[in-house]
């Protein structure tokens, strides 16, 4: 399975201390198997 993360920077290692606590499911590293969803999220983070 390929998972995508909607980020606009390269991520070498997951650091949960940088995670925001009030996301939909709490702190965590969010990923999706839907590439377009991750791309859309990365575009939002540029704004």
C-alpha positions in Angstrom: 0.0 0.0 0.0 1.2 3.5 -0.9 0.4 6.3 1.5 0.7 10.0 0.9 1.1 12.9 3.3 -0.2 16.3 2.4 2.9 18.3 3.1 4.8 20.9 1.1 8.2 20.0 2.6 10.3 16.9 2.6 9.8 14.7 5.7 12.8 12.6 6.7 11.4 11.4 10.0 8.0 11.6 11.7 8.1 13.9 14.8 4.8 13.8 16.6 5.9 16.6 18.9 5.3 18.9 15.9 1.8 17.6 15.5 -1.1 20.0 16.2 -3.3 18.6 19.0 -6.8 19.6 17.8 -7.0 17.9 14.4 -10.0 15.6 13.6 -8.5 12.6 15.4 -6.1 14.4 17.7 -2.3 14.5 17.5 -0.8 12.2 14.8 0.7 11.9 11.4 -2.1 11.9 8.9 -1.8 10.0 5.7 -4.1 8.9 2.9 -4.0 6.4 0.1 -5.6 9.1 -2.2 -2.8 11.0 -3.9 -5.1 13.9 -5.0 -6.3 14.4 -1.5 -2.7 14.8 -0.2 -1.8 17.1 -3.1 -4.8 19.3 -2.3 -3.8 19.5 1.3 -0.2 20.4 0.4 -1.5 23.2 -1.9 -3.6 24.6 1.1 -0.5 24.7 3.3 1.3 27.0 0.8 -1.3 29.8 1.4 
